[in-house]
């Protein structure tokens, strides 16, 4: 296997843009995977405010060694209008979390958050098929997860967002596709799967997205945040199975790698976890 310097004049860049950005794991995981496979690529973080995103993307389009761009909170919905084309799922979800650069230089927006989230549930012995499910948070990541949960065959999907118009609109769109989805209150009572797709819990002292005391023992409680949140701690204390957001990213890697033209290499979740463990010592 060939090896490259950490960086040289031929290095290509996979960017990740967000606000904030310091919490993301992507740069260390992706760069570790690139090094493992002898690829002269780096993943670099970019902290960009929402008002500056159009100008940032316009500038990045002029960088000829840009391989692609990961998009994270809060830029996923806005990125829909800043790419040249969308995959079918990104068009339906109206959100983008990965931008692939095609051979003609045009930007293709895709959304693979939901794919990664559902695959992580399945690999954690928590297949959502047939489960009554409550999803809190219908921003970019929540919208993608709602679409993927409905597609995975949940028996009933209730959506809640502080912006009630947003959750109601998403419920209408998914219902129109023939899925059992409705907007409702963030009450976890009676649900077999409770999902937090909101930022609540990212910082210490954040309010809980749901009343943890109303979660039934034995339920599955999942969070998109990549560390153990207060919601997950309280759910575990009453006997729930808990799943954080770490694996969600890992299970997106193969789809993203295919956009980068790297589908022949191993970008599985298991390899990503080994790389992350090695990087962190």
VEXGUVEX-106916 format. One record per residue (C-alpha): x, y, z. Coordinates in Angstrom, 2 decimals. Layout:
REM VEXGUVEX-106916
+---------+---------+---------+
:       x :       y :       z :
+---------+---------+---------+
:       X :       Y :       Z :
...
+---------+---------+---------+
This chain:
REM VEXGUVEX-106916
+---------+---------+---------+
:       x :       y :       z :
+---------+---------+---------+
:    0.00 :    0.00 :    0.00 :
:    1.48 :    3.36 :   -1.01 :
:    1.78 :    6.12 :    1.56 :
:    1.71 :    9.87 :    1.11 :
:    3.01 :   12.76 :    3.19 :
:    0.47 :   14.27 :    5.55 :
:    0.03 :   17.02 :    2.97 :
:    1.77 :   18.06 :   -0.24 :
:    0.99 :   20.00 :   -3.39 :
:   -1.14 :   17.19 :   -4.82 :
:   -3.33 :   16.75 :   -1.72 :
:   -7.08 :   16.87 :   -2.36 :
:   -9.53 :   18.21 :    0.22 :
:  -12.80 :   16.87 :    1.58 :
:  -14.37 :   19.76 :    3.46 :
:  -16.94 :   19.75 :    6.25 :
:  -18.86 :   22.96 :    6.91 :
:  -21.00 :   23.82 :    9.93 :
:  -21.75 :   26.32 :   12.69 :
:  -20.47 :   25.28 :   15.22 :
:  -17.87 :   22.85 :   13.89 :
:  -15.46 :   22.06 :   16.76 :
:  -17.53 :   19.04 :   17.90 :
:  -17.41 :   17.05 :   14.65 :
:  -15.52 :   13.74 :   14.36 :
:  -15.37 :   13.72 :   10.57 :
:  -11.90 :   15.25 :   10.06 :
:  -10.08 :   12.68 :   12.18 :
:  -12.10 :    9.70 :   10.92 :
:  -11.98 :   10.56 :    7.22 :
:   -8.31 :   11.59 :    7.27 :
:   -7.46 :    8.37 :    9.12 :
:   -9.35 :    6.32 :    6.52 :
:   -7.64 :    8.15 :    3.66 :
:   -4.24 :    7.44 :    5.23 :
:   -5.17 :    3.78 :    5.79 :
:   -5.89 :    3.38 :    2.08 :
:   -2.87 :    5.36 :    0.91 :
:   -4.99 :    8.17 :   -0.52 :
:   -3.63 :   11.70 :   -0.76 :
:   -6.69 :   13.34 :    0.76 :
:   -7.43 :   15.36 :    3.90 :
:  -10.73 :   16.20 :    5.59 :
:  -10.74 :   19.81 :    6.83 :
:  -13.35 :   21.64 :    8.95 :
:  -14.78 :   25.04 :    8.00 :
:  -16.66 :   27.16 :   10.54 :
:  -19.06 :   29.28 :    8.49 :
:  -22.02 :   31.36 :    9.67 :
:  -25.34 :   30.85 :    7.84 :
:  -25.25 :   34.32 :    6.30 :
:  -21.82 :   33.57 :    4.79 :
:  -22.67 :   30.15 :    3.32 :
:  -23.44 :   31.31 :   -0.27 :
:  -20.19 :   33.26 :   -0.46 :
:  -18.27 :   30.35 :    1.08 :
:  -19.63 :   27.88 :   -1.48 :
:  -18.92 :   30.31 :   -4.31 :
:  -15.31 :   30.47 :   -3.20 :
:  -14.99 :   26.71 :   -2.72 :
:  -16.20 :   26.15 :   -6.30 :
:  -12.97 :   27.80 :   -7.45 :
:  -10.75 :   25.33 :   -5.56 :
:   -9.71 :   22.73 :   -8.11 :
:   -8.43 :   20.19 :   -5.57 :
:  -11.74 :   20.06 :   -3.70 :
:  -12.99 :   16.45 :   -3.71 :
:  -16.35 :   17.04 :   -2.03 :
:  -18.08 :   18.69 :    0.92 :
:  -19.84 :   17.33 :    4.00 :
:  -22.58 :   19.67 :    5.24 :
:  -23.65 :   19.72 :    8.87 :
:  -25.87 :   21.78 :   11.22 :
:  -27.39 :   24.29 :   10.38 :
:  -26.56 :   24.41 :    6.67 :
:  -28.33 :   21.32 :    5.31 :
:  -31.64 :   22.91 :    4.18 :
:  -29.94 :   26.02 :    2.76 :
:  -27.53 :   23.91 :    0.70 :
:  -30.41 :   22.61 :   -1.42 :
:  -30.44 :   25.92 :   -3.29 :
:  -26.65 :   26.16 :   -3.59 :
:  -25.90 :   23.01 :   -5.61 :
:  -26.45 :   22.26 :   -9.29 :
:  -28.51 :   19.08 :   -8.91 :
:  -30.05 :   16.86 :   -6.21 :
:  -30.45 :   13.14 :   -5.76 :
:  -34.06 :   11.99 :   -5.58 :
:  -33.97 :   11.57 :   -1.79 :
:  -32.40 :   15.01 :   -1.31 :
:  -35.14 :   16.50 :   -3.48 :
:  -37.86 :   14.84 :   -1.39 :
:  -36.23 :   15.60 :    1.96 :
:  -35.17 :   19.12 :    0.84 :
:  -31.88 :   18.83 :    2.65 :
:  -28.24 :   18.17 :    1.72 :
:  -25.48 :   16.74 :    3.91 :
:  -23.01 :   15.71 :    1.21 :
:  -21.95 :   17.42 :   -1.99 :
:  -20.25 :   15.34 :   -4.64 :
:  -18.34 :   16.99 :   -7.47 :
:  -19.08 :   15.39 :  -10.81 :
:  -16.62 :   15.04 :  -13.69 :
:  -17.97 :   18.20 :  -15.35 :
:  -17.36 :   20.17 :  -12.14 :
:  -21.04 :   20.47 :  -11.19 :
:  -22.14 :   19.92 :   -7.60 :
:  -24.57 :   17.10 :   -6.73 :
:  -26.33 :   17.33 :   -3.36 :
:  -27.30 :   14.17 :   -1.48 :
:  -28.72 :   13.43 :    1.98 :
:  -27.45 :   10.28 :    3.68 :
:  -28.07 :   11.11 :    7.37 :
:  -31.22 :    9.00 :    7.38 :
:  -29.51 :    6.04 :    5.73 :
:  -26.75 :    6.13 :    8.34 :
:  -29.18 :    6.51 :   11.24 :
:  -31.43 :    3.60 :   10.26 :
:  -28.51 :    1.33 :    9.41 :
:  -27.01 :    2.10 :   12.82 :
:  -30.30 :    1.12 :   14.48 :
:  -30.34 :   -2.15 :   12.57 :
:  -26.72 :   -2.95 :   13.44 :
:  -27.57 :   -2.22 :   17.10 :
:  -30.35 :   -4.86 :   17.03 :
:  -32.98 :   -2.10 :   17.01 :
:  -34.58 :   -2.43 :   13.57 :
:  -37.28 :    0.29 :   13.43 :
:  -39.61 :   -1.76 :   11.22 :
:  -43.02 :   -2.19 :   12.87 :
:  -42.27 :    0.13 :   15.81 :
:  -44.37 :    3.08 :   16.99 :
:  -41.89 :    5.93 :   16.74 :
:  -41.62 :    9.49 :   18.07 :
:  -39.13 :   11.79 :   16.34 :
:  -38.28 :   15.17 :   17.89 :
:  -36.58 :   17.67 :   15.60 :
:  -37.39 :   18.13 :   11.91 :
:  -34.49 :   20.27 :   10.74 :
:  -32.10 :   18.96 :    8.12 :
:  -31.01 :   15.80 :    9.93 :
:  -34.45 :   15.16 :   11.41 :
:  -36.12 :   15.43 :    8.03 :
:  -33.71 :   12.91 :    6.54 :
:  -34.26 :   10.53 :    9.46 :
:  -38.05 :   10.88 :    9.22 :
:  -37.90 :    9.91 :    5.55 :
:  -35.62 :    6.93 :    6.27 :
:  -37.72 :    5.72 :    9.24 :
:  -40.89 :    5.85 :    7.16 :
:  -39.14 :    4.02 :    4.33 :
:  -37.88 :    1.42 :    6.85 :
:  -41.45 :    0.52 :    7.77 :
:  -42.24 :    2.00 :   11.19 :
:  -45.86 :    1.29 :   12.09 :
:  -46.59 :    4.88 :   13.15 :
:  -44.37 :    7.97 :   13.04 :
:  -45.15 :   11.09 :   15.07 :
:  -43.08 :   14.20 :   14.36 :
:  -42.53 :   17.17 :   16.66 :
:  -40.54 :   20.35 :   16.27 :
:  -40.50 :   23.63 :   18.17 :
:  -41.41 :   25.08 :   14.78 :
:  -44.76 :   23.29 :   14.58 :
:  -45.38 :   24.49 :   11.03 :
:  -42.18 :   22.76 :    9.93 :
:  -43.10 :   19.39 :   11.47 :
:  -46.65 :   19.65 :   10.13 :
:  -45.37 :   20.37 :    6.62 :
:  -43.00 :   17.39 :    6.73 :
:  -45.78 :   15.11 :    8.00 :
:  -47.98 :   16.18 :    5.09 :
:  -45.22 :   15.48 :    2.56 :
:  -44.52 :   12.01 :    3.94 :
:  -48.22 :   11.17 :    4.26 :
:  -48.64 :   12.08 :    0.60 :
:  -46.09 :    9.36 :   -0.20 :
:  -48.34 :    6.82 :    1.51 :
:  -46.60 :    6.50 :    4.89 :
:  -48.27 :    6.57 :    8.36 :
:  -46.88 :    9.91 :    9.54 :
:  -48.44 :   12.74 :   11.55 :
:  -47.35 :   15.76 :   13.56 :
:  -47.94 :   15.68 :   17.32 :
:  -46.74 :   16.48 :   20.83 :
:  -43.30 :   15.43 :   22.15 :
:  -44.85 :   12.96 :   24.60 :
:  -42.90 :    9.66 :   24.55 :
:  -45.60 :    7.68 :   26.37 :
:  -46.60 :    4.62 :   24.35 :
:  -43.74 :    4.72 :   21.84 :
:  -41.36 :    1.82 :   21.29 :
:  -38.72 :    4.01 :   19.64 :
:  -37.97 :    7.59 :   20.73 :
:  -35.55 :    9.61 :   18.59 :
:  -34.00 :   12.99 :   19.34 :
:  -32.91 :   14.64 :   16.10 :
:  -32.77 :   18.13 :   17.61 :
:  -29.66 :   19.90 :   18.99 :
:  -31.07 :   19.62 :   22.55 :
:  -28.41 :   17.89 :   24.62 :
:  -25.41 :   19.08 :   22.64 :
:  -24.48 :   21.40 :   25.52 :
:  -24.59 :   20.77 :   29.26 :
:  -27.72 :   22.27 :   30.77 :
:  -29.82 :   21.96 :   27.62 :
:  -33.49 :   21.14 :   28.30 :
:  -34.52 :   17.57 :   27.55 :
:  -36.25 :   17.13 :   24.17 :
:  -38.89 :   14.89 :   25.84 :
:  -40.04 :   14.14 :   29.37 :
:  -37.78 :   11.19 :   30.20 :
:  -40.08 :   10.11 :   33.05 :
:  -42.76 :    9.25 :   30.49 :
:  -40.58 :    6.89 :   28.46 :
:  -41.59 :    3.26 :   28.95 :
:  -38.85 :    1.01 :   30.37 :
:  -37.57 :   -1.29 :   27.64 :
:  -38.08 :    1.25 :   24.87 :
:  -35.30 :    2.18 :   22.45 :
:  -34.05 :    5.75 :   22.82 :
:  -31.73 :    7.11 :   20.14 :
:  -30.00 :   10.47 :   19.78 :
:  -28.22 :   12.03 :   16.83 :
:  -25.72 :   13.74 :   19.15 :
:  -22.39 :   11.91 :   19.21 :
:  -21.95 :   11.72 :   22.97 :
:  -24.09 :   10.39 :   25.81 :
:  -26.69 :   13.06 :   26.48 :
:  -28.75 :   13.58 :   29.60 :
:  -31.71 :   12.07 :   27.75 :
:  -29.75 :    8.86 :   27.11 :
:  -28.48 :    8.72 :   30.69 :
:  -31.98 :    9.01 :   32.12 :
:  -33.37 :    6.49 :   29.63 :
:  -30.63 :    3.97 :   30.46 :
:  -31.37 :    4.39 :   34.17 :
:  -34.95 :    3.13 :   33.66 :
:  -33.90 :    0.15 :   31.56 :
:  -34.09 :    1.50 :   28.02 :
:  -31.71 :    0.53 :   25.26 :
:  -29.85 :    3.70 :   24.24 :
:  -28.01 :    4.54 :   21.03 :
:  -26.02 :    7.75 :   20.47 :
:  -25.21 :    9.38 :   17.14 :
:  -21.68 :    8.06 :   16.73 :
:  -22.64 :    5.13 :   14.52 :
:  -24.93 :    7.26 :   12.38 :
:  -21.94 :    8.98 :   10.81 :
:  -19.99 :    5.73 :   10.47 :
:  -22.80 :    4.11 :    8.48 :
:  -22.89 :    7.02 :    6.01 :
:  -19.27 :    6.68 :    5.02 :
:  -19.63 :    4.08 :    2.27 :
:  -22.30 :    6.12 :    0.45 :
:  -20.20 :    9.28 :    0.72 :
:  -17.09 :    7.42 :   -0.45 :
:  -18.97 :    6.30 :   -3.55 :
:  -19.65 :    9.97 :   -4.37 :
:  -15.91 :   10.56 :   -4.05 :
:  -15.18 :    7.75 :   -6.50 :
:  -13.67 :    5.62 :   -3.72 :
:  -16.21 :    2.80 :   -3.67 :
:  -13.52 :    0.15 :   -4.22 :
:  -11.98 :    0.90 :   -0.82 :
:  -13.22 :   -0.24 :    2.60 :
:  -15.19 :    2.61 :    4.20 :
:  -17.33 :    0.37 :    6.38 :
:  -18.51 :    1.43 :    9.82 :
:  -16.32 :   -1.24 :   11.46 :
:  -13.19 :    0.10 :    9.75 :
:  -14.14 :    3.66 :   10.67 :
:  -14.46 :    2.67 :   14.33 :
:  -11.02 :    1.02 :   14.29 :
:   -9.50 :    4.11 :   12.70 :
:  -11.19 :    6.43 :   15.22 :
:   -9.96 :    4.30 :   18.14 :
:   -6.41 :    4.35 :   16.78 :
:   -6.44 :    8.12 :   16.22 :
:   -7.66 :    8.73 :   19.76 :
:   -5.15 :    6.29 :   21.24 :
+---------+---------+---------+
